[in-house]
Structures are given as structure tokens and as C-alpha cells.
Amino acid sequence: MAQQLRTAGLSIQLNIAEGSSRKSAVERRRFYEISRGSLIEVDTIFDLAVALEYLKKEELNETGLLVVKTFQMLSKMIVYENNN
């Protein structure tokens, strides 16, 4: 689970970086969508960690806010690329 979390977290950053280097809006959007999918994977891993009692939900309050904010930012980036 820890390794999967590391992989997904790294994927978020790397896909944003790679997407931002692409010339076409379609390609950028594709990488941002992959990044957002990895973020959802991270969120799911945290949900599973709570369900398996590795963590308490209260311990993830700040993390949850950051996940939501990041999801919103990625969604705005995707919408922007759809409009360009």
C-alpha cells in the first residue's frame, strides 16, 4: 500500500510536468486527466487505510483538504485545455 501511494503521488507530479511541456491542448489535457486519476487513486488509498484501521479519519483532515484543492486545480486545468 505504501509503495502504491508513493507511485501514485509521483505520477501526479510527473504527469503535470510532462503535460505542461506538450504543444497541443489535447495532449496537455490527456496528461492532466491522468494526473487527476492518480490523485483519485491516492484518495482511495487513504480511504482504504482508514477502513483497515491503519489511520484514523481525523488524522487525514488536512490531507483531505489538500486532495480536494488539488482535484479542483487539475479540473480547472483540464477545462482550460478543453476551451483552447
Secondary structure, DSSP 8 states (H G I E B T S, - for coil): -HHHHHHHHHHHHHHHHHHHT-SSHHHHHHHHHHHHHHHHHHHHHHHHHHHTTSS-GGGGHHHHHHHHHHHHHHHHHHHHHHT-
